[in-house]
Amino acid sequence: MPLNSARFELTQVRADILSLLGEHIPVQEGVPDDEDLSARGLTSMAIVALIYSIEDHFEVEIPESQMQLRNFLTVKGITEIVLANQR
């Protein structure tokens, strides 16, 4: 369910990101924010699908300049992208 508030709650954003990630790789609540998700099997193809899911779920548009692999390899990086692009 999309979040419609002007500011996203950090804990909710993280929980939603983990849920979206769970569609592509095995994750649990205990995933460290700075763990390299490629070690859990996150591929470049999965990242592309994840970007679409993130944009749809959070109702954000991620600029092409931010669509770099390194921005999507950790929960922290993904969270920062979502928060930076909130409307």
C-alpha positions as CSV (number, residue, x, y, z in Angstrom):
1,M,0.0,0.0,0.0
2,P,1.5,3.4,-1.0
3,L,2.4,5.9,1.6
4,N,0.7,9.2,1.0
5,S,2.1,11.3,3.8
6,A,4.5,14.1,3.0
7,R,7.3,12.6,5.1
8,F,7.8,8.9,5.4
9,E,8.4,7.3,8.8
10,L,11.9,5.8,8.7
11,T,11.0,2.6,10.4
12,Q,8.0,2.1,8.1
13,V,10.2,2.8,5.0
14,R,12.7,0.2,6.1
15,A,10.0,-2.4,6.8
16,D,8.4,-1.7,3.4
17,I,11.8,-1.9,1.7
18,L,12.5,-5.3,3.3
19,S,9.1,-6.5,2.1
20,L,9.8,-5.4,-1.4
21,L,13.3,-7.0,-1.3
22,G,11.6,-10.2,-0.1
23,E,10.0,-10.5,-3.5
24,H,13.5,-10.9,-5.0
25,I,15.8,-12.3,-2.3
26,P,15.5,-14.0,1.1
27,V,15.5,-11.4,3.8
28,Q,14.6,-11.2,7.4
29,E,14.1,-8.3,9.8
30,G,17.6,-8.8,11.0
31,V,19.3,-7.7,7.8
32,P,22.0,-5.2,8.7
33,D,21.5,-1.8,7.0
34,D,24.9,-1.9,5.4
35,E,25.0,-5.6,4.4
36,D,25.8,-6.1,0.7
37,L,22.5,-7.5,-0.7
38,S,24.3,-9.1,-3.7
39,A,25.6,-11.7,-1.3
40,R,22.0,-12.7,-0.7
41,G,21.4,-13.0,-4.4
42,L,20.3,-9.6,-5.5
43,T,21.1,-9.4,-9.2
44,S,21.1,-6.4,-11.5
45,M,17.9,-7.7,-13.1
46,A,16.3,-7.9,-9.7
47,I,17.4,-4.3,-8.9
48,V,15.7,-3.1,-12.0
49,A,12.4,-4.8,-10.9
50,L,13.0,-3.5,-7.4
51,I,13.3,0.1,-8.7
52,Y,10.0,-0.1,-10.4
53,S,8.4,-1.6,-7.2
54,I,9.9,1.1,-5.1
55,E,8.7,3.9,-7.4
56,D,5.2,2.4,-7.4
57,H,5.0,1.6,-3.7
58,F,6.4,4.9,-2.4
59,E,5.0,7.0,-5.2
60,V,8.5,8.4,-5.9
61,E,10.4,9.0,-9.1
62,I,14.0,8.0,-8.9
63,P,16.2,10.2,-11.2
64,E,18.4,8.4,-13.7
65,S,21.4,10.0,-12.0
66,Q,20.6,8.0,-8.9
67,M,20.0,4.7,-10.7
68,Q,23.5,3.3,-9.9
69,L,24.1,-0.2,-8.7
70,R,25.9,1.0,-5.6
71,N,22.7,2.9,-4.4
72,F,20.7,-0.4,-4.3
73,L,23.2,-2.8,-2.8
74,T,22.2,-2.1,0.9
75,V,19.0,-1.4,2.8
76,K,20.6,1.8,3.9
77,G,21.3,2.9,0.3
78,I,17.8,2.1,-0.8
79,T,16.3,3.9,2.2
80,E,18.3,7.0,1.4
81,I,17.1,7.0,-2.2
82,V,13.5,6.7,-1.1
83,L,13.8,9.5,1.5
84,A,15.7,11.7,-0.9
85,N,13.0,11.5,-3.5
86,Q,9.9,11.9,-1.4
87,R,7.5,14.6,-2.5
